[in-house]
Amino acid sequence: MVSAEPLADRLGSKPRSATQTRILTAALDLFAEHGVGATSLQMIADAVGVTKGAIYHQFKTKDEIIIAVTEMQLARLQDALDTAETAENQPRARELLLNRVIDMAVEQRHIVSVLQFDPVIIRFLAEHEPFKRFLARLYGALVGDVSGTESRVQTAMLSSAIGSAVIHPLVADLDDDTLRSQLLHLAGGLIDLRPRLPADTVDIEISWVSHRTMVTRLRRFEQVGRNREIVLAAARRVFLRRGYAGASLEAIAEEAGFSKGVVYSQFGSKPDLFFALLDRRIDEWAGQNEQIAAEFAGAEGVQELLRAVVQEPTVDAGWQYLLTEFRALAMRDPNLNQRYAAAHARTVAQLESVLLRLHEAADLQPAGPVRSMAEFILAQAAGIALERAANPDAIPPRDVARILSRTLGLHDSPSPESVGLA
């Protein structure tokens, strides 16, 4: 039986530090290559470039890593699932949820076999209560009540069909768009997209006919807050998929399963939506930096910040490209540029504050003005992302770490190998 600590009710709600994210990303790649059972903590440590003790500092056991990796993937369906359970247009919301399931499978063909067919992952999905509840909600939203034999077989067929299809040799040469469209067409035949009676309209429940739990309607302010989160999640997906210029409020509304009016009621314009996402991303960055400041000091802490910068274009390259595109457009629009400058100033100021505290904690003299150091580090993240867009192998992390370390006056500090930057 799984013994790790239970997850929060909402998957993905537990914040992860930059270090933890790197560990989970490396673990997922190794799981895909070797299988979960054959992947050791030492292999994960080697892939990240740290000691096994550093892995234990972030995760107490391998089971915790397996749970966190699985949660990280399932959480990508959370917003679409919430929409499917609460949207007024249920058939459309279920269709969007199915789209999201297929999008995720197609985008990550190389790891589908691990997430769906690896025996260790299967055991965790069957035994870990948060995963069991999430999957019950997911399948319930897609096919309805899954307590009956027919529904259970239907659910198994749907899940297996999508998972097996994306990794089958017969479709290995198909591009993502072609595979996605075919899967949507064929999988749609396994799901009844006709409207269902809302569970909260049932007045009489007969035990041998109905097994559904009545859904309590949210109060208006709760629904407004949930709608806002759904719109933001949909906007991020559309922006990353189409770019800022190619995205539209109509496309975002469709992705969220709402009317355009609902989107306008939450955000007045496309720039407003983007800046809401940017503010949230800045807060996430700030949280990661604050955690580094709490765990490290001096040169070691600055090295950890640099490691996060090196990893950022790899972990979240799509966001870096989107941000670069937006900054280029904003340069020719004074209003947008002014809004972006104010948001970016928050990022610089927060990073400056962390850098200053790291130096002061170790009585270390900065190599130059701390604000300039912060601006330089952020500039490198943007530049690295652009270089890797043209050449994914450009500027290996090892080289970036060494160059940045020396540029920031850390040549007398511990070597990149000793702090996991090699």
Buried (B, 14 or more C-beta within 10 A) or exposed (E): EBEBEEBEEEBBEEEBBBBBBBBBBBBBBBBBBEBBEEBEBEBBBBBBBBBBEBBEEBBEEBBBBBBBBBBBBBBBBBBBBBBBBBBEBBBBBBBBBBBBBBBBBBBBBEBBBBBBBBEBBEBBBEEBEBBEEBBEBBBBBBBBEBEEEEBBEBBEEBBEBBBEBBBEEEBEEBEEEEBBEBBBEEBBEBBBBEEEEEBEEEEEEEEEEEEBEEEEEEEEEEEEEBBBBBBBBBBBBBBBBBBBEEBEBEBBBBBBBBBBEBBBBBBEEBBBBBBBBBEEBBEBBBBBBBBBBEBBBBBBBBBBBBBBBBBBBBBBBBBBBBBBBBBEBBEEEEEBBEBBEEBBEBBBEBBBBBBBBBBEEBEBEBBEEBBEBBBBBBEBBBBBBEBBBEEEEBBEBBEBBBEBBEBBBBEEBBBBEEBBBE
